[in-house]
Amino acid sequence: MEHTVNQLKVDNEELKKQNKNLVQTVNDLSERLKHVESVSEISQNKHEKIETQMKRNNLKFHNVPEQQNETRPMLIDTIKQLLTEKLSINCDSIPIDDVFRLPSRAGNRPILVRFVLLHDRDHILTAFRGKRKEGDPGFRIGEDLPSRIGRARSGLFPLFQQCIAENKRVHFKFDKLIVENTTYAYDELQKKPVRVDE
């Protein structure tokens, strides 16, 4: 009997050692995982900044009717005609670097336009926003954004519309919505805008 009790004590001590080793291994793995997540987040942020820089001269034109067998020169003419007729912008001095239709699941495919000068892109976007305040212009112009920022803005858009209806000063800044002097971000887990302190 005494031998059995001694053997149980030895077995118990061995189990304690194994448990301690397992706890240490789990802690080490947890630290490594935190490090990998941190490196991944840093890499994702760098990639997003590069993508944002690459897309900064781009605008997306939505709800522009498609023509049969559209070519690049036809698209340039369509965009220039739209800007001239709907936004009263003289397009003679606005160089376009590239223009093409993007894939879409339904309706008219959006047109992506890359302007040579950021100033021209900003001028067009500002003119569109002013026209939109007067009523629905029948088409839409938006920024070309990385997908995460686009998803965040989509989630914040109902709050944006509510603020516009309440005549509050509101604008997007990357993936945040600034209302008066309060900043909101879209929380993916809660599926709603949340106030953030910056």
N, C-alpha and C positions, 0 to 999 in steps of 0.2 A: 504494500500500500504506500509506504513511504517512498519507494522507488517511483511509483506512478505519480505521486505528488511532485517529486523532484523533476520528473520528465515534463510534467505540465508546466512547471515554472520555467524550465529551459525553453520549451515551445513558446510560452507566452512572451519571454524576453526576445526570442527570435522574431516573433510576429510584431512586437513593438519596434524592433530595428527596421524590419521591412516596411512597416507603416511610416516610420520616420523618413526612410529613404523615398518612399512614394510621395509623401507630402513635399519633400524637397524637390523632387523631379517635377511635380505639378507646379510648384512655385516658380521653378526655373522656366518651364514651358510657358507659364502665364506671363512672365517678364519678357520672354522672347516674342510672344504674340503681341504684347503691347508695343514693343519696339517695331515689329513688322507693320502693325497698323499705323503707327506714327510715320514711318518711312513711306508707306503707301499713301497716306493723306498728304504728305508734303509733295510727293511725286504727282498726285492728282491735281493739287493746287497749281503746281508749276505748269503742268500740261494745260490746265484750264486757262491760265494766264496767256500762254503762247497761243492757244486757240482763239482767245478773245482778241489778241493783237492781230492775228491773221484775218479775222472777220470784221475788224473795226470799220472798214470802208464799205461794207456790204449793207444792203437793204433788201428786205423781202417784200414783194408786191403781191398781195392776195386779191382774189376775185377779179382778175383781169381776164376777159374772155380769150380763149385760144383760137388761133386761126389754123386753117388746113395747111399742112406742110410748112410749119413755121421755120424760119431760118434766123440766124443771129441778127442780120440787118433788119429783118422784119420786127424782131423783138426790140431792138434799139429804137426803131421808129415808133413802135407801140408805146414804149416807156416815155419817150420825148413828147409824144402827142398827149399822153395822159398828164404829164407834168405841166405842159403848156395850157391845155384846156381846163383841167380841173384845179390846178394850184397856181396858175398864172406865173409860172416860172419860165424865164427865157433860157432855153436849153442849148443855145448856140455855143456858149462858152463852158459847158459842163461835159468834160470828157468821161466816157464810160470805158473802163478797162475790160470788163467781161459781162455777159448777160446770158442766162439760160434758165430753162424751166426745171424745177425740182420735182422729184417723184411725189405723187399724192395718191391717196386711196379713193378720193371722191372729188367731184367738181373740177373746176379749173385748177390746173397745177400752178403753184406759186412761181413767181419769177424772181430769181436771185440776180441782183445787179451789184457789180463791184465798181465803185467810182474811183477815179484816179486820186481825187483830192478829198480828204476827210471833211474839209470845209463845205464842199458841195453836198456831201451826204448829210451833214448836220443841217444845212439850209433846207434841204428837201424834207427832212423829218420834222423840222420846226414848222414849215409851211403846212405840212399835212396835219399836224396836231392842231394848228390854228383853224384849219378848214373843218376838222372833225368837231370842234366846239360849236360851229355854226349848224351842224347837222350831219347826217350820214352822207359821205361823198360817193358811196357806191363801191368803193374799193378800200383796201387797207394797206398801210405800209408799216412794217415792223423791223426791228433790228435783227440781225443774224447773230444769234447767241449760242454758246455752248449748251448742250442738252440739259445739264443740271440747273443752270440759271433759267433756262426756258421753263422747266418744270416748276421751279420755285415761283416764277412770275405768274404762271398759270394758276397756281394755288393762291396767290395773293390778289389776283385780278378781281374777284368779287368785292374785296375790301376796297380796292382801287376805285371800282365803279361806284360803290356806296359813298366814298369820300368825294368823288366828283359831283354826285347828286346833292351832297350836303355843302357844296361850294368850299371845300377845304383845300388848302394847298397840299398837293400830293404829287410825288414822282418816284419812279424806280431808280435805284442806284445798284447796279449789278443784280444780285439776288435778293436785295432788300427793298422794302417799300417805306418811303419817308412820308409821314403824314404830319403836317405842321412841323414840329420838332421831335416827333416820336418815330422810332425805327421799328419796323416789323419784319420778321422772317417767316418763311413757311416751314412749319414743323411736319416732317414726313410721317412721324409716328402718330401724332395727334390729328393729322390731316386738317390743319387749320393754321391761320396766321397767329403768331405769338409775338409779344412785345420783347424786344431785346435791348439791353443797355450797352451802349458803345462808349 
